[in-house]
Amino acid sequence: LYYFTAFSVSLFIFIAGFTSAISIQKNKLNNLFYLLKRLLKIFIPYSIATFIYCIYNNKYFDFNFFYEKLITFSGSAPFYFVLFYMELIISSIFIYKIINHKKSIFFDIFIIILFLLFSFFLNKFKIGTIYQGGSNVILGGSYLFLYSLGFFFKKYEKIFIKKITCIFLIKVSTFSLIIFEILNLIPKSWSNPPNGLLIIYSLLIFSLIFSLYNLYLYKIQKILIPIIFLGRNSLYIFLYHILFINLLIQIF
């Protein structure tokens, strides 16, 4: 089952691009204040979580240890994600302005190709040895491509929610995921930052769930209640899930 979770971070980044586009559209404040507010909403809880992990691991507080873990985003293994995610947030307004032009759809295809090439180009350049995965390259490398695709998805949302589009996506994604399984491509998709296979796998998972929801699941509104709760608290679930797992292991 571990292999089948490869899409998790990539899918989150794609959705984050979509929600960032919504947030920017609704934003009525100046750009600098908007970005600062979004960054603080992540960095402050992250700093508190790092402090708690340092206390938990050392059994006492050491400021130098805490500071090192804070700036290297290594208080807990998944915290590497916070660094490149904040970088993407800083770039969000710039991405939004590029994508929301008034030219033809062919210009969008050109922009998508540029984002793809530029993102994978960034994968080649490592920042250093103190950072992990996507945080070890500027803007998360190929995560940037998934983030920008989320903006494009928001731009063309009306096309994707059409019934005929959803039926097509269900058929294509189901068939493609079967091919992934038959050819054993899912283990090969494990990559951080994501490789081409992981990007395709993540988008297939999203298109299947999104289409099923728009065709059928939206009729069962109660199914959304726990999902909405988890979504609203996703940052805290992310920050503390390792600690929670460790505590359970000690107890049981």
N, C-alpha and C positions, 0 to 999 in steps of 0.2 A: 504493500500500500504506500510505502514511503516514496517510491518512484512517481506515483500518480499525483503527488502534491507539488510537482515541479513547477506548475503554472502559478502557484499562489502569489508570489511577490510580483511577477510580471503582470498578472491579471489585476492586482491592486493598483499598480502604477498606471495601467490603461484606464481603469475606472477613475483614478485620481485626476487624470487629464480631463476626463469628461466632467467631473464635479468642479474642477478648477475653472473650466469654461463657464459653467453655470454661475459660480461665485463671482467671477469677473463681470459677467453681464449684469448681475444684481448690484455690484459695488458702486456706490455713489461718492466714495471718498477719494482723496488723491492717491496716486499709485504708491508712493513711498509709505504712507500710513497704512494702506491696505496690506502691503507685503510685510511690514513690521509686525502688524497684528497677527497675521497668519503664522509667521515664524515664531513669535513668542508663545502662541498657543501650542506649539510643538516643543520648543526648546525648554520651556519652564517645566512641563511634566517630565520631559526626558532628563533634565538635571536632577529633579527630585528622585526619579527612579534610579539614576546612577548612584546618588547618595545612599539610597536604601540598599542597593546591591553591594556597595562597598562595605557598609556596616554588617550586612548579612555574611559576606565572605570573610571579612577580617575580624569580626566580633568587636571591633572598636573603630573609631574614626581617625583616619590619617589624611590630612588635607592634601598632601603631595600625591598620595595614591589616588584620592578622589579626583584631583585636578588632571592627572595623567589619563585616567579612565574617561573623564569628561571630554577632553579635547581629542582623544583618539577614538572615541565612540566605541569603547570596548568594555564598558561596565557589564554588559551581557552580550552573548554571541550575536543576537539579531540586531544590536544597536547600530551596526554599520549602516543599516538602512536609513537611519535618521539623517545622516550627513548628506547623502546624495538626494534624498527626498527634499530637504530644505533648499538644495541647489536648484532643483527643478521648480520649486515654488518661486524662487527669485526670478527664474527665467519665464514664468508663466505668462506675465503680461506681454512680454516680447513675443512669445509664441502665439498668443491670442491675436495680437495685431497683425502678425504675418499671415495667419490662416484666415482671418476674417477680412479678406480683401473683397473687392467688388469686380474681380475679373472672372473669367470663365472657369468651368470645372477642369479644363485641361491644364490651367495654371496650377490648380490644386494637385493634380497628378505630378506635375513637375516639382512642387514643393515637397510632396511626400517622398519622392525619390531623393531629393536633397537631404531631407531629414534622415532617411535611411543610410545614405552614404556617409554623412557627417557623423552620425551616431556610432556606426561600426568603425569609423576612422578613429574616434576617441578611445575605443576599446584597446587600441594598440599602445596607448601611452599611460603607464602606471604613475601614480602620484608618489608612492613610496611603499615601504614594507610594513608600516604601522597600521594601515587600513586594509579592510577586507572587501572582497566582492565588488559590488557596484560603487562603493565609496572610494575605491582605489583608482577610479578614473573620473575625469571631470564630467559633471552632469549625469553620472551613472552610465556613461557610454551608451550602449544600445537600449538602456532603459529610457533614454531621451526619446527614442523613436516611438516606443509604446506610449509614452506620455503625450507626445504630439498627436498620435493617432486618436487618443481620447478626445482631443479638441476637434479633430475632423469628424469624429462620430457625433459629437454634439451638433456640429454644423449641418450634418446631413441626417439628423435624427428622424425627421419626418419620412424619409425614404425607408429607413430601417424598420420603422414600426408598422409599415403597411403589411397587410395579411399575406400578399403574394411574396413579399421579400422574406417574411418570417418562415413561410413554408419552404422556400428555396434554401434558406440558411439551415433549417433543421435537417433537410435531406443531405446537403453538402457536408455539414459538420458531423453528422452521424456516420456517414460513409467514410469521411476522412479519419475520424477517430478510430474506426474499425481498422483501417489501413495502418494507422500508427501502432495499434496493438498487434496486428498480424506480423508486421515487419519489425517489431520490437524497437520502435523508434523513441519511445518515451524515455527509457533510461539514457539514451544518447542526447536527449534534449536538456539534461541537467547541465546548466551553465550559469555562471554569475560573474559578469553581466550576461544576459540571455543571448544565446546563439539563434540562428535562423529557425531551427526546429522548435525551440522553446517558444519563440514569438508566435509561430504558426499554431502550436499546440494550445497556447494560452488563448489565442483569439478564437480557436475552434470551441474551446470550453465555454467562452463567453457567448459566442453566437448561438450555441445550443441552448444554454440557460435563458438567455435574453429572449429568444424566439419562442421557447416553450412558455415562458411567462406571458408574453404578449398574446399568445394564442389561447392559452388555457388557464394558467395559474392565477392570472389577475382576477379571475372569478372567485377565487378562494382568498378573500382579503385577510382572514385570520392567520393564514400561513405567513404573512408579512410581519406580524407582531414581534416574534422573537428575532427575526432578521433585522428589523429596524432597531431593536434594542441593542443587538450586537454591533450594528453599524455605527450607532451613536457613541458607543463605548469602545470602538475598535482600537483607538490609540492606547487606552489603558490595558486592554486585553493583550495588545502587542508588547507593551512595556513590561508587564508583570507575569506573562504566562510561563516563562522559564522559572521564575521564583515559585510560582504556584506548583509547578510540576515537581520541583526539588523538594518542596515542603511535603507534598503527597508521598514522594518516595521515602522520605525520612519517617513519616507517620506509619506507612504501611510496609 
